[in-house]
């Protein structure tokens, strides 16, 4: 199998419906990075990707000789490679707290999302995810973005999940005013609108 070849323009192999690919597309859009998006459909991973990423996961970022996989690694690389606007705090303690929350989003909320999608009886996971999100409603009344005054990598991890809630059978009640306002705010950001694929747009199609 051929190894991914050197490219003059940064490129990303992206599954059109994958939540992790969505995270990175949102970061790329916020940074205004000139990138070639190579859409992969239905997990049909090309041989050239498998040769450089033995796990066959999406997304895969190619920046000249550098090939990266795992969305967290890619997002942090992009934040360092293109420092404006910053999506991670400057100070080490705040950065560590952000990384810890990113881990919790994936291990707690993404795990429940995966259970809802794969289980024959998803009701308990659906209820747990809804309750957990609603419990944080006061936080969204305190700051415009998730634990921050500015958009951060936390939002790039959380917003793609919130966008998928109707498809998961979850409706945020109107009483969760902070969360409702947050979703409207982040979904209307240009970077989020640009990040959506046609398949993802259909998740909330009327």
Secondary structure, DSSP 8 states (H G I E B T S, - for coil): -------SS-EEEEETT-HHHHHHHHHHHHHT---EEEEE-TT---HHHHHH-TT--S-EEEETTEEEESHHHHHHHHHHHS-SS--S-SSHHHHHHHHHHHHHIIIIIIHHHHHHHH-S--HHHHHHHHHHHHHTHHHHHHSSBTTBSS--HHHHHHHHHHHTTGGGT----TT-HHHHHHHHHHHTSHHHHHH--HHHHGGG--
